[in-house]
Amino acid sequence: MSGEVSAEILTTHLLDLASKGKRIDGRGIDEYRPIRIEPGFAANADGSAFVH
């Protein structure tokens, strides 16, 4: 029973966010997360990178 209630609350919340054009973390539907790429992360590998 509580699982059904939780699922219904989550569904309602997600539908509300979607109707406002938002994601769970507050970003807009067309907004990306910040990204950082560090090339040459592994000294002994060809073409390595660390992506945050």
PyMOL Python script that loads the backbone (N, CA, C, O; Angstrom):
from pymol import cmd

cmd.read_pdbstr("""\
ATOM      1  N   MET A   1       0.817  -1.197   0.000  1.00  0.00           N
ATOM      2  CA  MET A   1       0.000   0.000   0.000  1.00  0.00           C
ATOM      3  C   MET A   1       0.860   1.260   0.000  1.00  0.00           C
ATOM      4  O   MET A   1       0.633   2.152  -0.817  1.00  0.00           O
ATOM      5  N   SER A   2       1.851   1.353   0.907  1.00  0.00           N
ATOM      6  CA  SER A   2       2.678   2.566   0.945  1.00  0.00           C
ATOM      7  C   SER A   2       3.499   2.712  -0.333  1.00  0.00           C
ATOM      8  O   SER A   2       3.782   3.829  -0.767  1.00  0.00           O
ATOM      9  N   GLY A   3       3.884   1.580  -0.940  1.00  0.00           N
ATOM     10  CA  GLY A   3       4.606   1.634  -2.208  1.00  0.00           C
ATOM     11  C   GLY A   3       3.760   2.240  -3.307  1.00  0.00           C
ATOM     12  O   GLY A   3       4.257   2.990  -4.147  1.00  0.00           O
ATOM     13  N   GLU A   4       2.474   1.909  -3.296  1.00  0.00           N
ATOM     14  CA  GLU A   4       1.555   2.470  -4.291  1.00  0.00           C
ATOM     15  C   GLU A   4       1.393   3.974  -4.085  1.00  0.00           C
ATOM     16  O   GLU A   4       1.361   4.741  -5.047  1.00  0.00           O
ATOM     17  N   VAL A   5       1.292   4.383  -2.829  1.00  0.00           N
ATOM     18  CA  VAL A   5       1.151   5.808  -2.516  1.00  0.00           C
ATOM     19  C   VAL A   5       2.412   6.554  -2.928  1.00  0.00           C
ATOM     20  O   VAL A   5       2.330   7.628  -3.523  1.00  0.00           O
ATOM     21  N   SER A   6       3.586   5.991  -2.614  1.00  0.00           N
ATOM     22  CA  SER A   6       4.855   6.622  -2.992  1.00  0.00           C
ATOM     23  C   SER A   6       4.967   6.758  -4.503  1.00  0.00           C
ATOM     24  O   SER A   6       5.388   7.799  -5.007  1.00  0.00           O
ATOM     25  N   ALA A   7       4.591   5.712  -5.224  1.00  0.00           N
ATOM     26  CA  ALA A   7       4.654   5.750  -6.685  1.00  0.00           C
ATOM     27  C   ALA A   7       3.707   6.809  -7.238  1.00  0.00           C
ATOM     28  O   ALA A   7       4.038   7.508  -8.197  1.00  0.00           O
ATOM     29  N   GLU A   8       2.536   6.924  -6.634  1.00  0.00           N
ATOM     30  CA  GLU A   8       1.568   7.921  -7.098  1.00  0.00           C
ATOM     31  C   GLU A   8       2.073   9.340  -6.831  1.00  0.00           C
ATOM     32  O   GLU A   8       1.918  10.222  -7.676  1.00  0.00           O
ATOM     33  N   ILE A   9       2.672   9.561  -5.671  1.00  0.00           N
ATOM     34  CA  ILE A   9       3.232  10.882  -5.346  1.00  0.00           C
ATOM     35  C   ILE A   9       4.365  11.223  -6.308  1.00  0.00           C
ATOM     36  O   ILE A   9       4.434  12.344  -6.811  1.00  0.00           O
ATOM     37  N   LEU A  10       5.253  10.266  -6.566  1.00  0.00           N
ATOM     38  CA  LEU A  10       6.361  10.490  -7.490  1.00  0.00           C
ATOM     39  C   LEU A  10       5.845  10.794  -8.889  1.00  0.00           C
ATOM     40  O   LEU A  10       6.329  11.714  -9.548  1.00  0.00           O
ATOM     41  N   THR A  11       4.872  10.028  -9.338  1.00  0.00           N
ATOM     42  CA  THR A  11       4.303  10.250 -10.670  1.00  0.00           C
ATOM     43  C   THR A  11       3.698  11.645 -10.770  1.00  0.00           C
ATOM     44  O   THR A  11       3.908  12.349 -11.757  1.00  0.00           O
ATOM     45  N   THR A  12       2.950  12.039  -9.752  1.00  0.00           N
ATOM     46  CA  THR A  12       2.338  13.372  -9.737  1.00  0.00           C
ATOM     47  C   THR A  12       3.410  14.455  -9.780  1.00  0.00           C
ATOM     48  O   THR A  12       3.287  15.434 -10.516  1.00  0.00           O
ATOM     49  N   HIS A  13       4.462  14.272  -8.986  1.00  0.00           N
ATOM     50  CA  HIS A  13       5.561  15.250  -8.948  1.00  0.00           C
ATOM     51  C   HIS A  13       6.253  15.341 -10.310  1.00  0.00           C
ATOM     52  O   HIS A  13       6.513  16.439 -10.802  1.00  0.00           O
ATOM     53  N   LEU A  14       6.550  14.201 -10.911  1.00  0.00           N
ATOM     54  CA  LEU A  14       7.232  14.200 -12.207  1.00  0.00           C
ATOM     55  C   LEU A  14       6.370  14.829 -13.293  1.00  0.00           C
ATOM     56  O   LEU A  14       6.878  15.568 -14.137  1.00  0.00           O
ATOM     57  N   LEU A  15       5.081  14.546 -13.280  1.00  0.00           N
ATOM     58  CA  LEU A  15       4.184  15.152 -14.268  1.00  0.00           C
ATOM     59  C   LEU A  15       4.100  16.667 -14.077  1.00  0.00           C
ATOM     60  O   LEU A  15       4.037  17.416 -15.051  1.00  0.00           O
ATOM     61  N   ASP A  16       4.100  17.115 -12.818  1.00  0.00           N
ATOM     62  CA  ASP A  16       4.090  18.549 -12.527  1.00  0.00           C
ATOM     63  C   ASP A  16       5.360  19.216 -13.053  1.00  0.00           C
ATOM     64  O   ASP A  16       5.301  20.274 -13.679  1.00  0.00           O
ATOM     65  N   LEU A  17       6.509  18.588 -12.792  1.00  0.00           N
ATOM     66  CA  LEU A  17       7.779  19.136 -13.293  1.00  0.00           C
ATOM     67  C   LEU A  17       7.786  19.186 -14.818  1.00  0.00           C
ATOM     68  O   LEU A  17       8.196  20.185 -15.409  1.00  0.00           O
ATOM     69  N   ALA A  18       7.335  18.113 -15.447  1.00  0.00           N
ATOM     70  CA  ALA A  18       7.322  18.055 -16.910  1.00  0.00           C
ATOM     71  C   ALA A  18       6.425  19.145 -17.491  1.00  0.00           C
ATOM     72  O   ALA A  18       6.759  19.748 -18.511  1.00  0.00           O
ATOM     73  N   SER A  19       5.298  19.397 -16.850  1.00  0.00           N
ATOM     74  CA  SER A  19       4.391  20.436 -17.355  1.00  0.00           C
ATOM     75  C   SER A  19       5.010  21.826 -17.238  1.00  0.00           C
ATOM     76  O   SER A  19       4.634  22.741 -17.970  1.00  0.00           O
ATOM     77  N   LYS A  20       5.965  21.982 -16.313  1.00  0.00           N
ATOM     78  CA  LYS A  20       6.668  23.256 -16.135  1.00  0.00           C
ATOM     79  C   LYS A  20       7.972  23.312 -16.928  1.00  0.00           C
ATOM     80  O   LYS A  20       8.680  24.318 -16.890  1.00  0.00           O
ATOM     81  N   GLY A  21       8.290  22.225 -17.648  1.00  0.00           N
ATOM     82  CA  GLY A  21       9.521  22.198 -18.439  1.00  0.00           C
ATOM     83  C   GLY A  21      10.766  22.060 -17.593  1.00  0.00           C
ATOM     84  O   GLY A  21      11.825  22.564 -17.968  1.00  0.00           O
ATOM     85  N   LYS A  22      10.660  21.381 -16.448  1.00  0.00           N
ATOM     86  CA  LYS A  22      11.789  21.229 -15.529  1.00  0.00           C
ATOM     87  C   LYS A  22      12.135  19.760 -15.319  1.00  0.00           C
ATOM     88  O   LYS A  22      11.304  18.872 -15.509  1.00  0.00           O
ATOM     89  N   ARG A  23      13.386  19.527 -14.922  1.00  0.00           N
ATOM     90  CA  ARG A  23      13.838  18.197 -14.521  1.00  0.00           C
ATOM     91  C   ARG A  23      13.847  18.131 -12.998  1.00  0.00           C
ATOM     92  O   ARG A  23      13.629  19.142 -12.331  1.00  0.00           O
ATOM     93  N   ILE A  24      14.097  16.946 -12.446  1.00  0.00           N
ATOM     94  CA  ILE A  24      14.109  16.762 -10.993  1.00  0.00           C
ATOM     95  C   ILE A  24      15.129  17.674 -10.327  1.00  0.00           C
ATOM     96  O   ILE A  24      14.882  18.185  -9.235  1.00  0.00           O
ATOM     97  N   ASP A  25      16.280  17.885 -10.976  1.00  0.00           N
ATOM     98  CA  ASP A  25      17.335  18.706 -10.364  1.00  0.00           C
ATOM     99  C   ASP A  25      17.152  20.206 -10.620  1.00  0.00           C
ATOM    100  O   ASP A  25      18.025  21.001 -10.272  1.00  0.00           O
ATOM    101  N   GLY A  26      16.039  20.596 -11.216  1.00  0.00           N
ATOM    102  CA  GLY A  26      15.740  22.008 -11.413  1.00  0.00           C
ATOM    103  C   GLY A  26      16.153  22.580 -12.754  1.00  0.00           C
ATOM    104  O   GLY A  26      15.755  23.691 -13.103  1.00  0.00           O
ATOM    105  N   ARG A  27      16.954  21.828 -13.519  1.00  0.00           N
ATOM    106  CA  ARG A  27      17.343  22.313 -14.844  1.00  0.00           C
ATOM    107  C   ARG A  27      16.139  22.275 -15.774  1.00  0.00           C
ATOM    108  O   ARG A  27      15.204  21.496 -15.583  1.00  0.00           O
ATOM    109  N   GLY A  28      16.187  23.128 -16.774  1.00  0.00           N
ATOM    110  CA  GLY A  28      15.167  23.083 -17.808  1.00  0.00           C
ATOM    111  C   GLY A  28      15.385  21.857 -18.691  1.00  0.00           C
ATOM    112  O   GLY A  28      16.450  21.240 -18.667  1.00  0.00           O
ATOM    113  N   ILE A  29      14.379  21.520 -19.455  1.00  0.00           N
ATOM    114  CA  ILE A  29      14.457  20.355 -20.339  1.00  0.00           C
ATOM    115  C   ILE A  29      15.610  20.499 -21.334  1.00  0.00           C
ATOM    116  O   ILE A  29      16.239  19.506 -21.699  1.00  0.00           O
ATOM    117  N   ASP A  30      15.890  21.729 -21.774  1.00  0.00           N
ATOM    118  CA  ASP A  30      16.933  21.959 -22.777  1.00  0.00           C
ATOM    119  C   ASP A  30      18.273  22.385 -22.174  1.00  0.00           C
ATOM    120  O   ASP A  30      19.164  22.807 -22.912  1.00  0.00           O
ATOM    121  N   GLU A  31      18.437  22.286 -20.863  1.00  0.00           N
ATOM    122  CA  GLU A  31      19.694  22.669 -20.210  1.00  0.00           C
ATOM    123  C   GLU A  31      20.551  21.442 -19.932  1.00  0.00           C
ATOM    124  O   GLU A  31      20.045  20.385 -19.556  1.00  0.00           O
ATOM    125  N   TYR A  32      21.860  21.600 -20.125  1.00  0.00           N
ATOM    126  CA  TYR A  32      22.805  20.521 -19.870  1.00  0.00           C
ATOM    127  C   TYR A  32      23.488  20.723 -18.529  1.00  0.00           C
ATOM    128  O   TYR A  32      23.542  21.839 -18.014  1.00  0.00           O
ATOM    129  N   ARG A  33      24.005  19.647 -17.970  1.00  0.00           N
ATOM    130  CA  ARG A  33      24.829  19.755 -16.768  1.00  0.00           C
ATOM    131  C   ARG A  33      26.186  20.316 -17.168  1.00  0.00           C
ATOM    132  O   ARG A  33      26.634  20.125 -18.298  1.00  0.00           O
ATOM    133  N   PRO A  34      26.843  21.013 -16.234  1.00  0.00           N
ATOM    134  CA  PRO A  34      28.213  21.457 -16.522  1.00  0.00           C
ATOM    135  C   PRO A  34      29.104  20.232 -16.736  1.00  0.00           C
ATOM    136  O   PRO A  34      28.923  19.204 -16.083  1.00  0.00           O
ATOM    137  N   ILE A  35      30.055  20.346 -17.643  1.00  0.00           N
ATOM    138  CA  ILE A  35      30.940  19.217 -17.932  1.00  0.00           C
ATOM    139  C   ILE A  35      32.384  19.713 -17.970  1.00  0.00           C
ATOM    140  O   ILE A  35      32.663  20.828 -18.412  1.00  0.00           O
ATOM    141  N   ARG A  36      33.277  18.877 -17.504  1.00  0.00           N
ATOM    142  CA  ARG A  36      34.711  19.203 -17.544  1.00  0.00           C
ATOM    143  C   ARG A  36      35.451  17.963 -18.040  1.00  0.00           C
ATOM    144  O   ARG A  36      35.227  16.862 -17.537  1.00  0.00           O
ATOM    145  N   ILE A  37      36.319  18.136 -19.011  1.00  0.00           N
ATOM    146  CA  ILE A  37      37.092  17.031 -19.584  1.00  0.00           C
ATOM    147  C   ILE A  37      38.572  17.303 -19.367  1.00  0.00           C
ATOM    148  O   ILE A  37      39.077  18.367 -19.726  1.00  0.00           O
ATOM    149  N   GLU A  38      39.265  16.333 -18.777  1.00  0.00           N
ATOM    150  CA  GLU A  38      40.708  16.439 -18.557  1.00  0.00           C
ATOM    151  C   GLU A  38      41.413  15.408 -19.440  1.00  0.00           C
ATOM    152  O   GLU A  38      41.434  14.223 -19.109  1.00  0.00           O
ATOM    153  N   PRO A  39      41.992  15.851 -20.565  1.00  0.00           N
ATOM    154  CA  PRO A  39      42.696  14.911 -21.436  1.00  0.00           C
ATOM    155  C   PRO A  39      44.004  14.443 -20.808  1.00  0.00           C
ATOM    156  O   PRO A  39      44.564  15.113 -19.940  1.00  0.00           O
ATOM    157  N   GLY A  40      44.482  13.287 -21.256  1.00  0.00           N
ATOM    158  CA  GLY A  40      45.755  12.756 -20.781  1.00  0.00           C
ATOM    159  C   GLY A  40      45.710  12.280 -19.341  1.00  0.00           C
ATOM    160  O   GLY A  40      46.704  12.397 -18.624  1.00  0.00           O
ATOM    161  N   PHE A  41      44.598  11.754 -18.910  1.00  0.00           N
ATOM    162  CA  PHE A  41      44.415  11.352 -17.516  1.00  0.00           C
ATOM    163  C   PHE A  41      45.309  10.178 -17.129  1.00  0.00           C
ATOM    164  O   PHE A  41      45.922  10.191 -16.062  1.00  0.00           O
ATOM    165  N   ALA A  42      45.386   9.168 -17.987  1.00  0.00           N
ATOM    166  CA  ALA A  42      46.229   8.001 -17.707  1.00  0.00           C
ATOM    167  C   ALA A  42      47.514   8.132 -18.519  1.00  0.00           C
ATOM    168  O   ALA A  42      47.481   8.137 -19.750  1.00  0.00           O
ATOM    169  N   ALA A  43      48.627   8.236 -17.837  1.00  0.00           N
ATOM    170  CA  ALA A  43      49.913   8.489 -18.497  1.00  0.00           C
ATOM    171  C   ALA A  43      50.323   7.368 -19.449  1.00  0.00           C
ATOM    172  O   ALA A  43      50.984   7.634 -20.453  1.00  0.00           O
ATOM    173  N   ASN A  44      49.950   6.132 -19.161  1.00  0.00           N
ATOM    174  CA  ASN A  44      50.384   4.990 -19.974  1.00  0.00           C
ATOM    175  C   ASN A  44      49.369   4.560 -21.023  1.00  0.00           C
ATOM    176  O   ASN A  44      49.527   3.498 -21.625  1.00  0.00           O
ATOM    177  N   ALA A  45      48.342   5.348 -21.254  1.00  0.00           N
ATOM    178  CA  ALA A  45      47.312   4.982 -22.230  1.00  0.00           C
ATOM    179  C   ALA A  45      47.299   5.998 -23.370  1.00  0.00           C
ATOM    180  O   ALA A  45      47.605   7.174 -23.172  1.00  0.00           O
ATOM    181  N   ASP A  46      46.944   5.534 -24.547  1.00  0.00           N
ATOM    182  CA  ASP A  46      46.795   6.430 -25.694  1.00  0.00           C
ATOM    183  C   ASP A  46      45.367   6.974 -25.718  1.00  0.00           C
ATOM    184  O   ASP A  46      44.406   6.205 -25.726  1.00  0.00           O
ATOM    185  N   GLY A  47      45.233   8.275 -25.728  1.00  0.00           N
ATOM    186  CA  GLY A  47      43.911   8.889 -25.857  1.00  0.00           C
ATOM    187  C   GLY A  47      43.036   8.793 -24.624  1.00  0.00           C
ATOM    188  O   GLY A  47      41.826   8.605 -24.756  1.00  0.00           O
ATOM    189  N   SER A  48      43.596   8.914 -23.431  1.00  0.00           N
ATOM    190  CA  SER A  48      42.773   8.833 -22.222  1.00  0.00           C
ATOM    191  C   SER A  48      42.203  10.205 -21.858  1.00  0.00           C
ATOM    192  O   SER A  48      42.753  11.239 -22.239  1.00  0.00           O
ATOM    193  N   ALA A  49      41.099  10.199 -21.119  1.00  0.00           N
ATOM    194  CA  ALA A  49      40.492  11.435 -20.621  1.00  0.00           C
ATOM    195  C   ALA A  49      39.659  11.109 -19.391  1.00  0.00           C
ATOM    196  O   ALA A  49      39.142  10.001 -19.248  1.00  0.00           O
ATOM    197  N   PHE A  50      39.539  12.089 -18.511  1.00  0.00           N
ATOM    198  CA  PHE A  50      38.685  11.965 -17.335  1.00  0.00           C
ATOM    199  C   PHE A  50      37.557  12.963 -17.517  1.00  0.00           C
ATOM    200  O   PHE A  50      37.810  14.153 -17.710  1.00  0.00           O
ATOM    201  N   VAL A  51      36.328  12.504 -17.461  1.00  0.00           N
ATOM    202  CA  VAL A  51      35.167  13.361 -17.686  1.00  0.00           C
ATOM    203  C   VAL A  51      34.395  13.504 -16.384  1.00  0.00           C
ATOM    204  O   VAL A  51      34.005  12.513 -15.766  1.00  0.00           O
ATOM    205  N   HIS A  52      34.178  14.764 -15.969  1.00  0.00           N
ATOM    206  CA  HIS A  52      33.395  15.052 -14.751  1.00  0.00           C
ATOM    207  C   HIS A  52      31.992  15.407 -15.158  1.00  0.00           C
ATOM    208  O   HIS A  52      31.153  15.687 -14.302  1.00  0.00           O
TER     209      HIS A  52
END
""", "prot")
cmd.dss("prot")
cmd.show_as("cartoon", "prot")
cmd.util.cbc("prot")
cmd.orient("prot")
